[in-house]
């Protein structure tokens, strides 16, 4: 069973899951093409816009690229006063957009900076481990593990 210690202490063991679905990047394979970012923003927001992608590619100091994507740790769930963040049966941390009050605490407090906000959108967003980006990556730098 997997559960964030703070979440269990705050909300109880109902947050435990038997497995955890998450996207796992291999930055050593990334060429920085941005196909994953484009696929993500097109799938969810119907436009190619890096700022509306839940996966981010950035150049690193060694000339390579880093892939940033939510690892579904769940640490954000206990921060949400609206209780809009829940873990699905597959272990993915999901945002209930109808319950979200737009306070952006999740964005500001995510220790890994995996929660994003765009002023054109009504709520923040993060990776849902849907796998759209995996299909678009020509270098196979992304995979889903459960």
C-alpha positions in Angstrom: 0.0 0.0 0.0 1.2 3.5 -0.8 0.1 6.6 1.1 1.6 9.9 2.0 2.3 9.9 5.8 1.0 13.4 6.3 -2.1 12.7 4.3 -2.9 9.5 6.3 -2.4 11.4 9.5 -4.7 14.2 8.3 -7.4 12.5 6.3 -7.1 8.8 7.2 -6.0 5.6 5.5 -8.7 5.9 2.7 -6.0 7.6 0.6 -4.0 4.3 0.4 -3.8 2.6 -2.9 -2.6 -0.8 -3.9 -0.6 0.6 -6.9 0.5 4.0 -8.2 0.2 4.9 -11.8 2.7 7.6 -12.8 4.6 8.9 -15.8 8.4 8.2 -15.5 10.7 10.3 -17.7 14.1 9.4 -18.9 15.8 12.8 -19.4 18.9 11.2 -20.9 16.8 10.3 -24.0 15.1 13.7 -24.3 16.1 15.9 -27.3 14.0 18.9 -26.3 11.7 18.7 -29.3 8.6 19.6 -27.2 6.3 17.0 -28.9 5.1 15.8 -25.5 4.3 19.4 -24.4 2.4 20.0 -27.6 0.5 16.7 -27.3 -0.5 17.4 -23.7 -1.8 21.0 -24.3 -3.6 19.9 -27.5 -5.3 17.0 -25.8 -6.6 19.0 -22.8 -6.9 22.6 -24.1 -7.1 22.2 -27.9 -4.1 24.3 -28.6 -0.3 24.0 -28.8 0.8 26.0 -25.9 3.7 25.0 -23.6 2.2 27.0 -20.8 -0.9 24.8 -20.9 1.1 21.5 -20.7 1.3 19.4 -17.6 4.7 18.2 -18.7 7.6 20.6 -19.1 11.0 20.4 -20.9 13.8 22.6 -19.9 17.4 22.8 -21.0 20.0 21.9 -18.3 23.5 23.2 -17.7 25.2 20.2 -19.3 23.5 20.8 -22.7 20.8 18.2 -22.2 17.1 18.5 -21.2 15.1 17.9 -18.0 11.6 16.5 -18.1 9.4 17.8 -15.3 6.1 15.9 -14.6 4.1 15.1 -11.5 5.2 12.0 -9.8 1.8 11.5 -8.0 3.4 11.8 -4.5 0.2 13.1 -3.0 1.8 15.7 -0.8 -0.4 18.4 -2.3 -3.7 16.7 -1.2 -3.5 17.7 2.4 -2.9 21.4 1.4 -6.2 21.8 -0.4 -8.7 23.4 1.9 -11.5 22.7 -0.7 -10.6 19.0 -0.6 -10.5 19.2 -4.5 -7.5 16.9 -4.7 -8.2 13.1 -4.4 -6.3 10.0 -5.3 -8.0 7.8 -7.9 -8.2 4.0 -7.5 -5.2 3.9 -9.9 -3.2 6.1 -7.6 -3.2 9.3 -9.7 -3.7 12.5 -7.8 -6.7 14.2 -9.5 -8.1 17.7 -9.3 -11.9 18.0 -9.1 -12.3 21.2 -11.1 -15.8 21.8 -9.8 -14.6 21.7 -6.2 -11.5 23.8 -6.8 -11.9 27.3 -5.4 -8.8 28.7 -7.3 -6.7 29.6 -4.3 -3.6 28.2 -6.0 -2.1 26.9 -2.8 -1.3 23.6 -4.6 0.7 25.6 -7.2 2.6 27.6 -4.7 3.3 24.7 -2.3 4.2 21.8 -4.6 7.7 21.0 -3.5 8.6 19.8 -7.0 6.8 22.6 -9.0 4.6 20.0 -10.8 1.4 21.9 -10.4 0.8 24.6 -12.9 -1.5 27.6 -13.5 -2.3 29.6 -16.6 -4.3 32.8 -16.2 -6.4 31.8 -19.3 -7.7 28.7 -17.4 -10.1 28.7 -14.5 -8.2 26.1 -12.4 -4.6 24.9 -11.9 -3.6 21.7 -13.6 -1.1 18.8 -13.3 -0.3 15.5 -15.0 -3.1 12.9 -14.9 -0.8 10.1 -16.2 -3.0 9.8 -19.2 -0.1 8.7 -21.5 -0.9 11.1 -24.4 2.7 12.4 -24.3 4.2 9.0 -24.5 2.7 8.3 -27.9 4.1 11.6 -29.2 7.7 11.2 -28.0 9.9 10.2 -30.9 12.7 9.2 -28.5 10.7 7.0 -26.1 11.8 9.2 -23.2 8.6 8.7 -21.3 6.8 5.6 -19.9 3.9 4.8 -17.6 4.6 2.6 -14.6 2.0 1.1 -12.3 
